Amino acid sequence: MSGKARDIPYSAAELKWIKNNRTMSRRAAHAAFCRKFGRSDVSVDNYKSLCTRKGWKTGRDGRMQPGNAPWNKGKTLPYNAGSARTQFKKGNLPHNTKYLGHERISKDGYIEISIAQRNPHTGFERRYVLKHKYLWEQENGPVPAGMCLKSKDGNRLNTDPSNWVPIPRGVLPLMNGFRGPNYQTAEPKVRPVILTLARLRLKSHMLKVLGKVL
């Protein structure tokens, strides 16, 4: 016995009816088709397969159509103590709301603060900036070109403006421990010495470069 599926024949009238009623749901159309033509040999799957082969789509994609009202419109859900306890209360803000002044820790260990300044990348009305730099510039003006701020006590979370000093960016590699003492791990009383030596080394290097150029 052959396992090949048997082709189900349809008359021209039946095919025309199926095509004309393709926008009905498949089950409803199948039931109406069987009643009209007495086709007990055609299953719902047979009906669906025929429509698929012919490309006769219902035109529905599962989304709510314009003008259709949802089934629960105007209905009040029954009170449930468990769900009511966790429902969002009017006027409350979710725990992760990024409000003005909100602070977070950056991946580099610095505090960032949300300020009322438009984000140039997203256009949002607020943006995050380094808190220590923001506070320092409030008192001293913009950080000079080619300079960056370095914490005096080595604590990146201490954002007091008095704890930060502008230094040339070229000094940073001379303070990370690869080419001399590590500023971050040094004793507090030693840090000013490390910073001064780094400045002198950078200045000496620049004079050598300048001398070669001249």
C-alpha positions in Angstrom: 0.0 0.0 0.0 1.4 3.3 -1.0 2.0 6.0 1.7 1.5 8.8 -0.7 -1.3 11.2 0.4 -4.5 11.2 -1.7 -5.3 14.4 -3.6 -8.7 15.7 -2.7 -10.7 16.8 -5.8 -12.7 20.1 -5.7 -15.2 21.3 -8.2 -14.9 24.7 -9.8 -17.9 25.9 -7.8 -16.3 24.7 -4.6 -13.0 26.4 -5.3 -14.8 29.6 -6.2 -16.8 29.5 -2.9 -13.6 28.9 -0.9 -11.8 31.8 -2.6 -14.7 34.1 -2.1 -14.9 33.3 1.6 -11.2 33.2 2.3 -11.5 36.1 4.8 -13.5 34.0 7.2 -11.7 32.1 10.0 -10.6 28.8 8.7 -12.7 26.7 11.1 -15.8 28.7 10.4 -15.3 28.6 6.7 -14.6 24.9 6.7 -17.8 24.2 8.7 -19.9 26.3 6.3 -18.2 24.7 3.2 -18.9 21.2 4.5 -22.6 22.1 5.2 -23.1 23.7 1.8 -21.4 21.0 -0.4 -21.8 18.0 1.9 -18.1 17.3 1.9 -17.5 15.1 5.0 -14.2 13.9 3.4 -12.5 17.4 3.8 -10.9 18.0 7.2 -10.0 21.4 8.6 -6.3 20.7 7.8 -7.2 19.8 4.2 -9.1 23.0 3.9 -6.2 25.0 5.4 -3.7 23.3 3.1 -5.7 24.1 0.0 -5.9 27.8 1.0 -2.2 27.9 1.7 -1.4 26.3 -1.7 -3.7 28.7 -3.5 -2.4 31.7 -1.6 -5.9 32.6 -0.3 -5.0 34.4 2.9 -7.6 35.6 5.4 -6.0 39.1 5.6 -5.7 38.9 9.4 -2.4 39.0 11.3 -3.6 38.6 14.8 -3.5 42.4 15.6 -6.5 44.4 16.7 -8.1 46.0 13.7 -9.0 49.7 13.7 -12.6 50.3 14.9 -12.7 46.9 16.8 -13.4 47.2 20.5 -11.5 44.9 22.9 -13.6 42.2 24.6 -13.1 43.7 28.0 -13.8 47.3 27.2 -15.8 48.9 30.0 -15.5 45.9 32.3 -14.1 46.2 35.8 -11.7 43.4 36.7 -12.6 41.5 39.9 -10.7 42.6 43.0 -7.8 40.4 43.9 -5.8 41.2 47.1 -2.7 39.6 45.7 -2.6 41.6 42.5 -3.9 44.8 44.1 -0.8 44.8 46.4 1.6 45.0 43.5 -0.4 47.3 41.2 1.3 50.6 40.2 -0.2 53.4 42.3 -1.1 56.7 40.7 1.6 59.3 41.3 4.3 56.8 42.2 7.5 56.4 40.2 9.1 53.1 39.3 12.2 52.2 41.3 14.5 52.7 38.3 13.3 56.2 37.3 16.3 58.2 36.2 15.3 61.5 37.8 17.2 64.8 37.7 20.1 64.5 40.1 20.1 60.7 40.0 23.6 59.3 40.6 25.2 56.1 39.4 28.7 54.6 39.3 30.5 54.4 35.9 32.4 51.3 34.8 35.6 53.1 35.6 34.5 53.8 39.2 33.5 57.4 39.0 30.2 58.9 40.2 28.0 60.1 37.4 25.1 62.5 38.0 22.0 63.3 35.8 21.8 67.0 35.0 19.4 69.2 33.1 21.4 69.2 29.9 20.3 67.8 26.5 22.0 64.6 25.6 23.7 65.2 22.2 23.5 61.6 21.3 19.8 60.8 22.1 18.3 64.3 22.3 16.9 63.5 25.8 16.4 66.5 28.1 18.9 65.1 30.7 22.3 63.5 30.5 24.8 61.9 32.8 28.2 63.6 33.4 31.1 63.0 35.8 30.0 64.5 39.1 33.5 65.5 40.3 34.1 67.4 37.0 30.7 69.0 37.0 31.2 70.3 40.6 34.8 71.4 39.9 33.7 73.4 36.8 30.9 75.0 38.8 33.6 76.7 40.9 36.5 77.0 38.5 35.1 77.1 35.0 35.8 74.6 32.2 38.8 72.3 32.5 41.6 73.8 30.3 42.3 72.1 27.0 44.8 69.3 27.2 44.1 68.9 31.0 42.2 66.4 33.1 41.2 66.2 36.7 43.1 64.0 39.2 41.9 63.2 42.7 44.4 64.3 45.4 43.5 61.5 47.8 43.1 58.8 45.1 39.5 58.3 46.0 37.4 58.6 42.8 34.2 58.7 44.9 35.3 61.9 46.7 33.7 64.5 44.5 34.5 67.6 46.6 36.1 70.1 44.2 39.0 70.7 46.6 40.0 67.1 46.1 40.6 67.5 42.4 43.5 69.1 40.6 43.9 69.7 36.9 47.0 68.1 35.4 48.2 67.6 31.8 46.9 64.4 30.2 50.5 63.4 29.3 51.2 63.0 33.0 48.8 60.2 33.5 50.9 57.4 32.0 53.8 58.5 34.3 51.6 57.9 37.4 50.1 54.5 36.7 52.9 52.4 38.1 54.4 51.2 34.8 57.0 53.9 34.6 57.3 54.8 38.3 55.3 54.7 41.6 51.6 54.1 41.4 49.7 57.2 42.4 46.5 55.4 43.3 48.1 52.9 45.7 50.7 55.2 47.2 50.5 56.6 50.7 48.6 60.0 50.9 51.7 61.9 51.9 53.6 60.4 49.0 51.1 61.3 46.3 52.0 65.0 46.0 55.7 63.9 45.4 54.6 61.4 42.7 52.5 64.1 41.0 55.4 66.6 41.1 57.9 64.1 39.7 55.5 63.1 36.9 55.1 66.8 35.9 58.9 67.2 35.9 59.4 64.1 33.8 56.8 65.2 31.3 58.4 68.7 31.1 61.8 67.2 30.6 60.5 64.9 27.8 58.8 67.8 26.1 62.0 69.9 26.2 64.0 67.0 24.6 61.4 66.7 21.9 61.4 70.5 21.3 65.2 70.5 21.2 65.3 67.8 18.5 62.8 69.7 16.4 64.7 73.0 16.7 
